[in-house]
Amino acid sequence: MGLVCMKTGRMNEAISYYKKAIGIDLLYEDAILNLANAYTWLGELDSAFEWFEKVLVSNQRPASVHFNYAYALLCIDFSVDLARDSVGLHKGCSV
């Protein structure tokens, strides 16, 4: 159900389903990774990183986790660029 909710843009509902699944099986890596991805999509990057770190510790498929983790890091960089642009700073300048 979580994937269906994500694919239809209902991220908060997807998060609820993923948390329920994780409550049943604390090591359910697909649910943990998808939960992190849902938080990334919502822009709640602190929560996303918290869940990425949990799955990175024991993941059997590190490439997929690292790819999604990197995407979330790019979201931070993109946010910083937007902040710089909004106040007229150029790359290389501190915010």
C-alpha positions as CSV (number, residue, x, y, z in Angstrom):
1,M,0.0,0.0,0.0
2,G,2.9,2.4,0.7
3,L,4.1,2.2,-2.9
4,V,0.6,2.8,-4.2
5,C,0.4,5.9,-2.0
6,M,3.8,7.1,-3.1
7,K,3.0,6.6,-6.8
8,T,-0.2,8.6,-6.4
9,G,1.5,11.5,-4.5
10,R,0.0,10.6,-1.1
11,M,3.3,10.8,0.8
12,N,2.0,11.2,4.3
13,E,-0.3,8.2,3.9
14,A,2.7,6.2,2.5
15,I,4.8,7.2,5.5
16,S,2.1,5.9,7.8
17,Y,2.1,2.5,6.0
18,Y,5.8,2.2,6.0
19,K,6.0,3.0,9.7
20,K,3.4,0.3,10.3
21,A,5.4,-2.2,8.3
22,I,8.6,-1.3,10.2
23,G,6.7,-1.7,13.5
24,I,6.0,-5.3,12.5
25,D,9.5,-6.0,11.2
26,L,12.2,-3.6,12.3
27,L,14.6,-5.0,9.7
28,Y,12.3,-4.6,6.7
29,E,14.8,-2.8,4.5
30,D,12.5,-2.0,1.6
31,A,10.0,-0.3,3.9
32,I,12.9,1.7,5.6
33,L,14.3,2.8,2.2
34,N,10.9,3.7,0.9
35,L,10.2,5.7,4.1
36,A,13.4,7.6,3.6
37,N,12.6,8.3,0.0
38,A,9.1,9.5,1.0
39,Y,10.6,11.9,3.5
40,T,13.1,13.1,0.8
41,W,10.2,13.8,-1.6
42,L,8.5,15.9,1.1
43,G,11.7,17.8,1.7
44,E,11.9,16.5,5.2
45,L,15.6,15.7,4.8
46,D,16.5,15.3,8.5
47,S,14.0,12.5,8.8
48,A,15.1,11.1,5.4
49,F,18.7,10.9,6.6
50,E,17.7,9.3,9.9
51,W,16.1,6.4,8.0
52,F,18.8,6.2,5.4
53,E,21.4,5.7,8.1
54,K,19.3,3.0,9.7
55,V,19.2,1.0,6.5
56,L,22.8,1.7,5.6
57,V,24.0,-0.1,8.7
58,S,22.7,-3.5,7.6
59,N,21.7,-3.2,4.0
60,Q,22.2,-6.1,1.6
61,R,22.0,-3.8,-1.4
62,P,24.2,-0.9,-0.6
63,A,24.2,0.5,-4.2
64,S,20.5,1.4,-4.1
65,V,20.7,2.9,-0.7
66,H,23.7,5.0,-1.5
67,F,22.0,6.2,-4.7
68,N,18.9,7.4,-2.9
69,Y,21.1,8.9,-0.1
70,A,23.1,10.8,-2.6
71,Y,19.9,12.1,-4.2
72,A,18.8,13.4,-0.8
73,L,22.2,15.1,-0.4
74,L,21.6,16.8,-3.8
75,C,18.3,18.1,-2.5
76,I,20.2,19.9,0.2
77,D,22.7,21.3,-2.3
78,F,19.8,22.4,-4.5
79,S,18.1,24.1,-1.5
80,V,21.3,26.0,-0.7
81,D,21.6,27.2,-4.3
82,L,18.0,28.4,-4.2
83,A,18.7,30.3,-0.9
84,R,21.8,31.9,-2.5
85,D,19.9,32.9,-5.6
86,S,17.1,34.4,-3.5
87,V,19.5,36.7,-1.8
88,G,21.6,37.4,-4.9
89,L,24.8,35.5,-3.8
90,H,26.9,33.6,-6.4
91,K,28.3,30.1,-6.0
92,G,31.4,30.1,-3.9
93,C,29.9,32.7,-1.5
94,S,28.8,31.8,2.0
95,V,25.1,32.1,2.9
